[in-house]
Amino acid sequence: MDDARAQARGFPAPPDRAARLAAFASGAGLDASRVLQLGFRAQREFARRVVTRDLEPWPTLHSMASHQAALSDLEWTRTSLAPHSGPSRRGG
């Protein structure tokens, strides 16, 4: 998520996203670009479910614009973090 949303969620300063990604990837035994690919896929699938499913919690998530937030986060990550994550720089 962008800096404003990170601050709204309790981060007093922008988190070191590249370090956090590297630590997560290392712990998962994956490279950072693969973690991003999987994250992009998950964000797109979440957004799809929010707009296509009609049983709770999906309608509530839709009313909260969760699908838009997920796609916004995906785009921010794709343009701001992915270029620094390694060889695979595609958006998923």
All heavy atoms as an XYZ file, in Angstrom:
703
protein
N       0.841     -1.176      0.000
C       0.000      0.000      0.000
C       0.883      1.236      0.000
O       2.041      1.183      0.395
C      -0.934     -0.023      1.194
C      -0.240      0.098      2.532
S      -1.310     -0.143      3.956
C      -1.618     -1.882      3.863
N       0.302      2.337     -0.433
C       1.083      3.569     -0.481
C       1.342      4.099      0.934
O       0.814      3.587      1.919
C       0.401      4.610     -1.365
C      -0.953      5.055     -0.846
O      -1.189      5.046      0.381
O      -1.798      5.446     -1.675
N       2.166      5.127      1.023
C       2.575      5.651      2.328
C       1.402      6.168      3.150
O       1.356      5.968      4.368
C       3.612      6.759      2.159
C       4.941      6.244      1.651
O       5.170      5.010      1.684
O       5.757      7.073      1.223
N       0.451      6.836      2.523
C      -0.693      7.381      3.265
C      -1.512      6.261      3.903
O      -1.906      6.355      5.069
C      -1.566      8.234      2.347
N      -1.769      5.204      3.156
C      -2.528      4.076      3.718
C      -1.713      3.347      4.778
O      -2.265      2.885      5.776
C      -2.982      3.118      2.617
C      -4.124      3.741      1.812
C      -4.831      2.806      0.872
N      -5.338      1.630      1.533
C      -5.256      0.409      1.024
N      -4.725      0.198     -0.143
N      -5.735     -0.622      1.680
N      -0.405      3.246      4.596
C       0.439      2.603      5.614
C       0.384      3.411      6.912
O       0.247      2.835      7.996
C       1.876      2.480      5.112
N       0.452      4.727      6.800
C       0.369      5.568      7.989
C      -0.990      5.423      8.667
O      -1.075      5.314      9.881
C       0.622      7.027      7.628
C       0.671      7.922      8.844
C       1.003      9.351      8.493
O       0.816      9.794      7.361
N       1.511     10.086      9.468
N      -2.049      5.373      7.872
C      -3.397      5.204      8.431
C      -3.539      3.869      9.149
O      -4.364      3.725     10.048
C      -4.446      5.323      7.329
N      -2.734      2.895      8.783
C      -2.782      1.581      9.410
C      -1.785      1.442     10.562
O      -1.566      0.355     11.068
C      -2.560      0.507      8.370
C      -3.753      0.414      7.411
C      -3.827     -0.911      6.767
N      -5.028     -1.248      6.091
C      -5.828     -0.514      5.359
N      -5.593      0.753      5.224
N      -6.884     -1.002      4.753
N      -1.139      2.559     10.944
C      -0.313      2.530     12.137
C       1.183      2.614     11.949
O       1.923      2.619     12.933
N       1.658      2.654     10.717
C       3.097      2.815     10.513
C       3.447      4.288     10.728
O       2.950      5.148     10.010
C       3.504      2.396      9.093
C       3.502      0.917      8.866
C       2.369      0.289      8.385
C       4.638      0.159      9.125
C       2.353     -1.089      8.169
C       4.638     -1.211      8.914
C       3.494     -1.833      8.430
N       4.322      4.608     11.686
C       4.656      6.006     11.937
C       5.497      6.627     10.816
O       5.507      7.836     10.629
C       5.438      5.965     13.253
C       5.972      4.579     13.337
C       4.974      3.705     12.621
N       6.202      5.787     10.069
C       7.005      6.214      8.924
C       6.837      5.146      7.846
O       6.448      4.019      8.142
C       8.464      6.346      9.323
N       7.124      5.495      6.604
C       7.002      4.481      5.551
C       7.848      3.258      5.877
O       9.029      3.387      6.224
C       7.525      5.192      4.302
C       7.309      6.641      4.573
C       7.537      6.794      6.061
N       7.250      2.075      5.816
C       8.017      0.858      6.106
C       9.050      0.601      5.012
O       8.876      1.026      3.872
C       6.949     -0.237      6.129
C       5.802      0.305      5.372
C       5.854      1.791      5.485
N      10.112     -0.080      5.378
C      11.119     -0.481      4.400
C      10.572     -1.707      3.672
O      10.816     -2.849      4.050
C      12.441     -0.790      5.095
C      13.562     -1.107      4.107
O      13.279     -1.387      2.923
O      14.727     -1.090      4.535
N       9.811     -1.435      2.658
C       9.095     -2.507      1.963
C      10.037     -3.506      1.301
O       9.770     -4.701      1.305
C       8.126     -1.910      0.960
C       7.000     -1.139      1.636
C       6.231     -0.347      0.587
N       5.138      0.403      1.153
C       5.229      1.669      1.532
N       6.370      2.325      1.427
N       4.174      2.293      2.010
N      11.108     -3.015      0.716
C      12.047     -3.928      0.060
C      12.662     -4.895      1.078
O      12.781     -6.096      0.806
C      13.132     -3.149     -0.670
N      13.010     -4.396      2.249
C      13.579     -5.271      3.286
C      12.527     -6.253      3.786
O      12.837     -7.428      4.023
C      14.127     -4.436      4.447
N      11.305     -5.783      3.959
C      10.234     -6.668      4.421
C       9.950     -7.753      3.386
O       9.752     -8.920      3.721
C       8.985     -5.860      4.735
C       9.160     -4.955      5.953
C       8.034     -3.934      6.069
N       6.737     -4.543      6.240
C       6.143     -4.756      7.411
N       6.718     -4.398      8.537
N       4.952     -5.313      7.454
N       9.927     -7.371      2.110
C       9.714     -8.341      1.037
C      10.839     -9.361      1.009
O      10.596    -10.573      0.918
C       9.602     -7.622     -0.311
C       9.547     -8.504     -1.546
C       8.304     -9.387     -1.544
C       9.584     -7.631     -2.806
N      12.077     -8.889      1.116
C      13.220     -9.805      1.090
C      13.172    -10.781      2.262
O      13.429    -11.982      2.092
C      14.529     -9.011      1.106
N      12.818    -10.293      3.439
C      12.739    -11.167      4.614
C      11.634    -12.198      4.453
O      11.822    -13.381      4.768
C      12.508    -10.329      5.873
N      10.477    -11.762      3.968
C       9.372    -12.694      3.760
C       9.755    -13.741      2.717
O       9.531    -14.944      2.914
C       8.109    -11.948      3.332
C       6.921    -12.850      3.177
C       6.095    -13.115      4.255
C       6.639    -13.448      1.966
C       5.003    -13.962      4.129
C       5.552    -14.298      1.821
C       4.729    -14.550      2.903
N      10.325    -13.286      1.602
C      10.713    -14.213      0.531
C      11.731    -15.229      1.038
O      11.614    -16.427      0.772
C      11.261    -13.430     -0.659
N      12.709    -14.749      1.787
C      13.725    -15.645      2.336
C      13.089    -16.690      3.245
O      13.393    -17.886      3.154
C      14.769    -14.837      3.100
O      15.712    -15.689      3.706
N      12.206    -16.239      4.115
C      11.529    -17.169      5.025
C      10.668    -18.186      4.305
O      10.484    -19.309      4.770
N      10.120    -17.777      3.149
C       9.269    -18.676      2.371
C      10.075    -19.539      1.400
O       9.522    -20.415      0.741
C       8.235    -17.862      1.587
N      11.366    -19.271      1.301
C      12.201    -20.035      0.381
C      11.961    -19.688     -1.072
O      12.159    -20.527     -1.950
N      11.559    -18.448     -1.327
C      11.275    -17.986     -2.685
C      12.080    -16.731     -2.966
O      12.531    -16.059     -2.042
C       9.790    -17.655     -2.841
C       8.796    -18.785     -2.584
C       7.375    -18.243     -2.509
C       8.915    -19.834     -3.675
N      12.228    -16.390     -4.251
C      12.837    -15.096     -4.512
C      11.738    -14.029     -4.499
O      10.549    -14.327     -4.607
C      13.663    -15.085     -5.800
C      12.862    -15.264     -7.074
O      11.670    -14.898     -7.106
O      13.424    -15.750     -8.055
N      12.152    -12.791     -4.304
C      11.210    -11.683     -4.130
C      10.290    -11.527     -5.332
O       9.097    -11.247     -5.171
C      11.965    -10.385     -3.852
N      10.804    -11.725     -6.531
C       9.957    -11.563     -7.711
C       8.835    -12.601     -7.735
O       7.712    -12.301     -8.127
C      10.783    -11.627     -8.996
O      11.410    -12.884     -9.137
N       9.122    -13.804     -7.265
C       8.084    -14.844     -7.213
C       7.031    -14.496     -6.163
O       5.820    -14.679     -6.405
C       8.704    -16.212     -6.911
C       7.703    -17.340     -6.883
C       7.089    -17.565     -8.255
N       6.147    -18.673     -8.192
C       5.021    -18.734     -8.880
N       4.707    -17.776     -9.730
N       4.217    -19.746     -8.752
N       7.448    -13.989     -5.016
C       6.498    -13.571     -3.990
C       5.585    -12.490     -4.553
O       4.368    -12.517     -4.356
C       7.224    -13.085     -2.723
C       6.260    -12.430     -1.753
C       7.938    -14.253     -2.051
N       6.157    -11.534     -5.283
C       5.333    -10.480     -5.874
C       4.349    -11.049     -6.887
O       3.180    -10.669     -6.902
C       6.209     -9.412     -6.530
C       6.940     -8.496     -5.568
C       7.889     -7.584     -6.332
C       5.974     -7.686     -4.727
N       4.798    -11.959     -7.741
C       3.895    -12.574     -8.717
C       2.708    -13.226     -8.017
O       1.555    -13.056     -8.430
C       4.627    -13.615     -9.560
C       5.616    -13.053    -10.529
C       6.430    -14.160    -11.195
O       6.255    -15.352    -10.931
N       7.350    -13.762    -12.054
N       2.990    -13.973     -6.967
C       1.921    -14.644     -6.224
C       1.013    -13.629     -5.538
O      -0.213    -13.804     -5.500
C       2.520    -15.615     -5.208
C       3.273    -16.803     -5.811
C       4.042    -17.544     -4.728
C       2.338    -17.717     -6.559
N       1.589    -12.571     -5.015
C       0.792    -11.518     -4.400
C      -0.109    -10.823     -5.401
O      -1.283    -10.558     -5.112
N       0.419    -10.533     -6.588
C      -0.397     -9.901     -7.625
C      -1.576    -10.795     -8.003
O      -2.705    -10.337     -8.151
C       0.435     -9.608     -8.872
C       1.500     -8.577     -8.682
C       2.712     -8.702     -9.338
C       1.313     -7.479     -7.865
C       3.701     -7.749     -9.194
C       2.298     -6.517     -7.710
C       3.508     -6.659     -8.372
N      -1.297    -12.079     -8.134
C      -2.357    -13.025     -8.483
C      -3.431    -13.037     -7.395
O      -4.630    -13.024     -7.687
C      -1.790    -14.428     -8.681
C      -2.849    -15.419     -9.136
C      -2.382    -16.849     -9.208
N      -1.087    -17.001     -9.824
C      -0.381    -18.128     -9.762
N      -0.848    -19.179     -9.128
N       0.799    -18.213    -10.343
N      -3.000    -13.064     -6.147
C      -3.947    -13.091     -5.024
C      -4.776    -11.805     -4.971
O      -5.981    -11.850     -4.715
C      -3.202    -13.302     -3.713
N      -4.147    -10.656     -5.209
C      -4.888     -9.392     -5.182
C      -5.928     -9.336     -6.298
O      -7.052     -8.890     -6.080
C      -3.928     -8.208     -5.280
C      -3.177     -7.976     -3.986
C      -2.133     -6.898     -4.118
O      -1.280     -6.941     -4.994
N      -2.193     -5.917     -3.234
N      -5.550     -9.789     -7.497
C      -6.520     -9.805     -8.608
C      -7.678    -10.755     -8.306
O      -8.838    -10.434     -8.566
C      -5.833    -10.187     -9.910
C      -5.028     -9.054    -10.527
C      -4.612     -9.366    -11.961
N      -3.837    -10.591    -12.048
C      -2.517    -10.665    -11.957
N      -1.807     -9.576    -11.777
N      -1.905    -11.821    -12.053
N      -7.367    -11.917     -7.751
C      -8.417    -12.884     -7.425
C      -9.326    -12.350     -6.327
O     -10.551    -12.506     -6.395
C      -7.811    -14.222     -7.015
C      -8.825    -15.272     -6.593
C      -9.844    -15.643     -7.672
O      -9.606    -15.379     -8.878
O     -10.900    -16.196     -7.310
N      -8.770    -11.712     -5.319
C      -9.582    -11.118     -4.261
C     -10.525    -10.071     -4.851
O     -11.726    -10.082     -4.567
C      -8.677    -10.490     -3.198
C      -9.437     -9.737     -2.148
C     -10.066    -10.409     -1.114
C      -9.523     -8.354     -2.187
C     -10.776     -9.719     -0.137
C     -10.225     -7.662     -1.220
C     -10.853     -8.342     -0.196
N     -10.003     -9.186     -5.684
C     -10.838     -8.146     -6.298
C     -11.953     -8.781     -7.132
O     -13.102     -8.330     -7.091
C      -9.995     -7.207     -7.151
N     -11.631     -9.832     -7.870
C     -12.644    -10.519     -8.678
C     -13.747    -11.085     -7.798
O     -14.929    -10.932     -8.084
C     -12.004    -11.629     -9.510
C     -12.984    -12.308    -10.480
C     -12.401    -13.571    -11.082
N     -12.277    -14.637    -10.103
C     -13.298    -15.374     -9.635
N     -14.527    -15.157    -10.042
N     -13.078    -16.326     -8.753
N     -13.364    -11.721     -6.709
C     -14.364    -12.312     -5.816
C     -15.256    -11.245     -5.184
O     -16.459    -11.460     -5.029
C     -13.687    -13.129     -4.721
C     -13.080    -14.404     -5.254
C     -12.389    -15.183     -4.187
N     -11.689    -16.323     -4.764
C     -11.260    -17.347     -4.061
N     -11.441    -17.380     -2.753
N     -10.635    -18.324     -4.656
N     -14.674    -10.120     -4.807
C     -15.466     -9.056     -4.190
C     -16.587     -8.602     -5.119
O     -17.701     -8.355     -4.669
C     -14.571     -7.866     -3.779
C     -15.401     -6.654     -3.380
C     -13.652     -8.255     -2.626
N     -16.308     -8.519     -6.396
C     -17.336     -8.003     -7.314
C     -18.231     -9.085     -7.903
O     -19.254     -8.758     -8.492
C     -16.723     -7.146     -8.450
C     -16.019     -5.937     -7.885
C     -15.799     -7.947     -9.326
N     -17.885    -10.360     -7.726
C     -18.692    -11.408     -8.359
C     -19.462    -12.301     -7.394
O     -20.344    -13.041     -7.829
C     -17.827    -12.323     -9.255
O     -16.835    -12.970     -8.455
C     -17.182    -11.528    -10.380
N     -19.163    -12.247     -6.124
C     -19.825    -13.142     -5.167
C     -20.909    -12.398     -4.401
O     -20.752    -11.232     -4.075
C     -18.803    -13.741     -4.216
C     -17.731    -14.497     -5.001
C     -17.365    -15.747     -4.384
N     -16.522    -16.537     -5.258
C     -15.651    -17.394     -4.823
N     -15.491    -17.574     -3.529
N     -14.947    -18.101     -5.664
N     -21.990    -13.117     -4.092
C     -23.113    -12.439     -3.457
C     -23.421    -12.907     -2.038
O     -24.370    -12.442     -1.428
C     -24.363    -12.534     -4.324
C     -24.770    -13.958     -4.644
O     -24.107    -14.901     -4.190
O     -25.773    -14.126     -5.359
N     -22.630    -13.804     -1.500
C     -22.796    -14.214     -0.107
C     -21.767    -13.499      0.760
O     -20.648    -13.228      0.327
C     -22.625    -15.729      0.031
C     -23.667    -16.592     -0.693
C     -23.312    -18.062     -0.557
C     -25.060    -16.325     -0.161
N     -22.156    -13.203      1.991
C     -21.228    -12.525      2.898
C     -19.967    -13.365      3.086
O     -20.038    -14.581      3.054
C     -21.900    -12.274      4.259
C     -22.916    -11.170      4.230
C     -22.347     -9.800      3.882
O     -21.117     -9.571      3.998
O     -23.136     -8.951      3.467
N     -18.857    -12.720      3.191
C     -18.618    -11.301      3.465
C     -18.459    -10.438      2.226
O     -18.190     -9.244      2.310
C     -17.300    -11.317      4.239
C     -16.533    -12.417      3.556
C     -17.597    -13.481      3.260
N     -18.619    -11.037      1.043
C     -18.301    -10.341     -0.201
C     -19.114     -9.061     -0.423
O     -18.533     -8.034     -0.801
C     -18.396    -11.314     -1.374
C     -17.517    -12.505     -1.149
C     -17.923    -13.775     -0.857
C     -16.086    -12.529     -1.122
N     -16.831    -14.589     -0.665
C     -15.689    -13.854     -0.818
C     -15.092    -11.573     -1.318
C     -14.364    -14.236     -0.727
C     -13.771    -11.947     -1.217
C     -13.422    -13.265     -0.929
N     -20.434     -9.039     -0.205
C     -21.157     -7.774     -0.393
C     -20.671     -6.667      0.553
O     -20.579     -5.500      0.157
C     -22.617     -8.142     -0.112
C     -22.696     -9.602     -0.428
C     -21.371    -10.156      0.021
N     -20.349     -7.031      1.777
C     -19.829     -6.030      2.708
C     -18.482     -5.511      2.230
O     -18.227     -4.296      2.249
C     -19.710     -6.623      4.118
O     -21.013     -6.984      4.570
C     -19.089     -5.626      5.089
N     -17.625     -6.400      1.785
C     -16.325     -5.976      1.261
C     -16.494     -5.086      0.033
O     -15.760     -4.119     -0.152
C     -15.462     -7.196      0.941
C     -15.019     -8.001      2.156
C     -14.375     -9.307      1.725
C     -14.083     -7.191      3.032
N     -17.491     -5.406     -0.792
C     -17.761     -4.574     -1.963
C     -18.199     -3.179     -1.531
O     -17.736     -2.165     -2.078
C     -18.827     -5.232     -2.855
C     -18.995     -4.552     -4.166
N     -19.856     -3.507     -4.345
C     -18.390     -4.770     -5.359
C     -19.798     -3.105     -5.597
N     -18.905     -3.854     -6.234
N     -19.072     -3.100     -0.539
C     -19.545     -1.793     -0.083
C     -18.409     -0.971      0.536
O     -18.479      0.260      0.560
C     -20.688     -1.958      0.927
O     -20.210     -2.448      2.162
N     -17.377     -1.638      0.999
C     -16.209     -0.964      1.565
C     -15.159     -0.634      0.496
O     -14.095     -0.109      0.806
C     -15.581     -1.842      2.646
C     -16.481     -2.084      3.833
S     -15.898     -3.404      4.936
C     -14.235     -2.886      5.300
N     -15.461     -0.971     -0.761
C     -14.544     -0.756     -1.895
C     -13.228     -1.510     -1.723
O     -12.178     -1.068     -2.179
C     -14.303      0.732     -2.139
N     -13.301     -2.672     -1.108
C     -12.099     -3.470     -0.884
C     -11.449     -3.906     -2.190
O     -10.221     -4.031     -2.264
C     -12.433     -4.695     -0.035
O     -12.841     -4.297      1.248
N     -12.261     -4.147     -3.197
C     -11.715     -4.544     -4.496
C     -10.882     -3.415     -5.094
O      -9.827     -3.652     -5.666
C     -12.835     -4.967     -5.437
C     -13.881     -3.926     -5.663
N     -14.657     -3.405     -4.637
C     -14.279     -3.298     -6.782
C     -15.494     -2.504     -5.129
N     -15.272     -2.420     -6.423
N     -11.334     -2.182     -4.936
C     -10.583     -1.048     -5.460
C      -9.282     -0.857     -4.696
O      -8.236     -0.553     -5.289
C     -11.438      0.211     -5.423
C     -12.597      0.132     -6.386
C     -13.588      1.271     -6.194
O     -13.578      1.966     -5.195
N     -14.457      1.434     -7.181
N      -9.317     -1.042     -3.386
C      -8.100     -0.934     -2.584
C      -7.090     -2.005     -2.999
O      -5.889     -1.722     -3.106
C      -8.424     -1.045     -1.100
N      -7.562     -3.224     -3.225
C      -6.656     -4.307     -3.630
C      -5.993     -3.986     -4.958
O      -4.782     -4.185     -5.128
C      -7.405     -5.631     -3.705
N      -6.773     -3.496     -5.912
C      -6.203     -3.168     -7.220
C      -5.280     -1.958     -7.145
O      -4.262     -1.902     -7.840
C      -7.325     -2.954     -8.240
C      -8.148     -4.215     -8.541
C      -9.304     -3.887     -9.474
C      -7.276     -5.329     -9.102
N      -5.614     -1.020     -6.292
C      -4.737      0.133     -6.080
C      -3.413     -0.306     -5.469
O      -2.337      0.136     -5.889
C      -5.434      1.152     -5.179
O      -4.579      2.228     -4.883
N      -3.484     -1.201     -4.476
C      -2.264     -1.733     -3.861
C      -1.430     -2.493     -4.885
O      -0.204     -2.365     -4.928
C      -2.602     -2.657     -2.697
C      -3.139     -1.918     -1.489
O      -3.026     -0.678     -1.421
O      -3.684     -2.601     -0.598
N      -2.091     -3.274     -5.715
C      -1.387     -4.025     -6.748
C      -0.643     -3.065     -7.664
O       0.550     -3.251     -7.940
C      -2.376     -4.875     -7.550
C      -1.780     -5.806     -8.591
C      -2.717     -6.980     -8.808
C      -1.526     -5.123     -9.904
N      -1.309     -2.024     -8.115
C      -0.679     -1.078     -9.031
C       0.470     -0.333     -8.347
O       1.533     -0.145     -8.939
C      -1.707     -0.088     -9.574
C      -1.157      0.861    -10.611
C      -0.583      0.192    -11.850
O      -0.900     -0.988    -12.137
O       0.216      0.844    -12.546
N       0.272      0.069     -7.091
C       1.351      0.749     -6.372
C       2.563     -0.165     -6.263
O       3.694      0.252     -6.512
C       0.887      1.178     -4.969
C       1.931      1.985     -4.280
C       2.053      3.345     -4.289
C       3.045      1.478     -3.530
N       3.169      3.717     -3.579
C       3.801      2.589     -3.109
C       3.473      0.212     -3.180
C       4.951      2.465     -2.347
C       4.627      0.086     -2.424
C       5.354      1.203     -2.015
N       2.333     -1.403     -5.890
C       3.430     -2.354     -5.741
C       4.107     -2.605     -7.077
O       5.336     -2.644     -7.161
C       2.919     -3.673     -5.134
O       2.294     -3.381     -3.888
C       4.046     -4.662     -4.922
N       3.314     -2.751     -8.112
C       3.873     -3.021     -9.444
C       4.792     -1.891     -9.897
O       5.856     -2.141    -10.456
C       2.748     -3.222    -10.466
C       3.232     -3.741    -11.818
C       2.099     -3.837    -12.822
N       1.550     -2.552    -13.173
C       2.157     -1.649    -13.970
N       3.331     -1.908    -14.478
N       1.581     -0.507    -14.249
N       4.401     -0.655     -9.636
C       5.199      0.469    -10.120
C       6.262      0.936     -9.128
O       7.277      1.482     -9.544
C       4.297      1.659    -10.489
O       3.564      2.073     -9.339
C       3.348      1.295    -11.606
N       6.058      0.715     -7.845
C       6.965      1.262     -6.841
C       7.928      0.255     -6.242
O       9.046      0.609     -5.875
C       6.163      1.892     -5.704
O       5.338      2.917     -6.196
N       7.518     -0.976     -6.110
C       8.358     -1.971     -5.443
C       8.895     -3.014     -6.410
O      10.060     -3.377     -6.339
C       7.576     -2.654     -4.317
C       8.334     -3.668     -3.468
C       9.542     -3.027     -2.783
C       7.413     -4.268     -2.429
N       8.079     -3.481     -7.303
C       8.494     -4.557     -8.206
C       9.748     -4.231     -9.008
O      10.585     -5.115     -9.200
C       7.349     -4.954     -9.128
N       9.937     -2.987     -9.477
C      11.161     -2.727    -10.248
C      12.455     -2.972     -9.467
O      13.512     -3.106    -10.057
C      11.031     -1.250    -10.623
C       9.565     -0.988    -10.611
C       9.040     -1.844     -9.478
N      12.362     -3.049     -8.155
C      13.542     -3.231     -7.319
C      13.644     -4.630     -6.730
O      14.452     -4.872     -5.842
C      13.515     -2.216     -6.174
C      13.288     -0.825     -6.653
N      14.245     -0.107     -7.327
C      12.189     -0.039     -6.602
C      13.763      1.070     -7.644
N      12.519      1.140     -7.226
N      12.813     -5.559     -7.217
C      12.732     -6.860     -6.570
C      13.499     -7.983     -7.254
O      13.501     -9.087     -6.774
C      11.271     -7.274     -6.438
O      10.756     -7.589     -7.718
N      14.075     -7.722     -8.396
C      14.807     -8.800     -9.043
C      14.465     -8.930    -10.503
O      13.886     -8.036    -11.105
N      14.785    -10.084    -11.092
C      14.710    -10.233    -12.543
C      13.315    -10.221    -13.132
O      13.122     -9.741    -14.224
C      15.372    -11.588    -12.794
C      15.288    -12.309    -11.507
C      15.306    -11.250    -10.430
N      12.324    -10.726    -12.436
C      10.982    -10.784    -13.008
C      10.228     -9.519    -12.610
O       9.810     -9.360    -11.482
C      10.216    -12.009    -12.498
O       8.923    -12.012    -13.039
N      10.038     -8.622    -13.530
C       9.454     -7.328    -13.209
C       8.075     -7.150    -13.803
O       7.581     -6.056    -13.940
C      10.394     -6.230    -13.690
C      11.704     -6.334    -12.942
C      12.654     -5.281    -13.308
N      13.823     -5.455    -12.441
C      14.979     -4.971    -12.684
N      15.190     -4.251    -13.730
N      15.974     -5.176    -11.856
N       7.455     -8.229    -14.148
C       6.100     -8.177    -14.690
C       5.119     -7.970    -13.565
O       5.391     -8.255    -12.419
C       5.754     -9.491    -15.400
C       6.656     -9.790    -16.562
C       6.337    -11.148    -17.160
N       6.268    -12.155    -16.114
C       5.344    -13.082    -16.055
N       4.407    -13.170    -16.955
N       5.334    -13.964    -15.086
N       3.916     -7.508    -13.921
C       2.866     -7.302    -12.934
C       2.122     -8.572    -12.591
O       0.984     -8.523    -12.170
N       2.709     -9.699    -12.733
C       2.096    -10.935    -12.292
C       1.586    -11.695    -13.423
O       0.935    -12.597    -13.549
